[in-house]
Amino acid sequence: MRTKWMVGSAILIFCAVLQAQEGPVIVERGQTAGGVAVGTGKGPHTVMLMHHEMGKWWQNPDVVSKLGLSDSQVSQLNQIFYNHKMKLIDYGAEMEKQDLKLRTLLDADQPDDGQVSSQVDQVLSAA
């Protein structure tokens, strides 16, 4: 019973990580999204764009001017963003590896509770 609870917890955590991924950006016509101008046709149309690097607010010229950011500060923010993104990729890969190990253990005809419990701990520590 304890194993099922731990596996359920690991699955919930994994789902939460997936849910935290970036989604689409909804932009009204006539606006710009990430430097891409959306058509200015007539009518109340809404266009949905996929923006892969949401959150780069420091690259918006209006925000840069309002905050008075220097070029070196923008470069620092770009480097911080890059480093963070690299760590997230590593964490995601480690999570997938540990999850695969857990699934392999659970797929056995008679899973070993000790091994499963240990692997659940590995999955949770990777999350």
Number of C-alpha atoms within 10 A of each C-alpha: 7 9 14 12 10 18 22 13 14 21 16 12 15 19 11 12 13 11 10 8 7 13 13 11 14 13 16 15 17 14 12 12 18 16 9 9 12 17 13 11 9 8 7 8 12 12 12 12 15 13 14 11 11 13 10 11 13 17 15 12 11 11 12 16 11 8 10 10 14 11 10 9 13 14 14 12 16 15 12 12 14 12 11 12 12 12 11 12 11 12 14 16 13 17 19 16 15 20 21 14 15 22 15 12 17 16 9 9 7 8 12 12 15 10 13 21 17 14 21 24 17 19 25 19 12 17 17
